[in-house]
Amino acid sequence: MENGDPDLRSIADEVYSKEYLARARRRAQRRRSPWSLLLFVLIIGFTGVVWRLLFHGMWGVHTWIYPEHVAGRDQFWRKGIGGRAFVSSFLLLMPLLFVSLPIGMMLSNYVVWCIPPARRALDAEAQGVKWASFRESMYGLGRVALILSSLGLFLSFLGAATLKNLK
């Protein structure tokens, strides 16, 4: 770790410390630029796209294990689903949201960073704020993405492998 980049231990210490929410609220209030709104909209959009792509990929894994479900994606998580199928479906789908969130944030940061006026405005807002610079935030998000991807993809695979019946 160099130049104060966040490592996993310091991120955990920050999140689990007292007054984390108050500090997070203060960090969010410094964002006054309209570019922050664009960043927020892009985060939602990219997270949704990545989540959908990951689901389609994991559904491909599922249909590789259970080829009889190839035509059954429209029956995924339908009304009247049984308990076992619900748990497996939930396990297949929901961890992918946590995988896609830091990836969506990184993609959004990069797109906004590529717009020079937005970069200047957001760099000015990040001055003097721990881990708020583009480089530090991307580094921290990348580290978090690696951890969440490992765990989330494993759990999703577990759901894909145990989803024997779609009903």
Secondary structure as UniProt FT lines:
FT   TURN            3..4
FT   HELIX           8..15
FT   TURN            18..19
FT   HELIX           20..29
FT   HELIX           34..65
FT   HELIX           67..69
FT   TURN            70..71
FT   HELIX           73..75
FT   TURN            76..77
FT   TURN            79..80
FT   HELIX           83..113
FT   HELIX           116..126
FT   TURN            127..128
FT   TURN            130..131
FT   HELIX           134..162
//
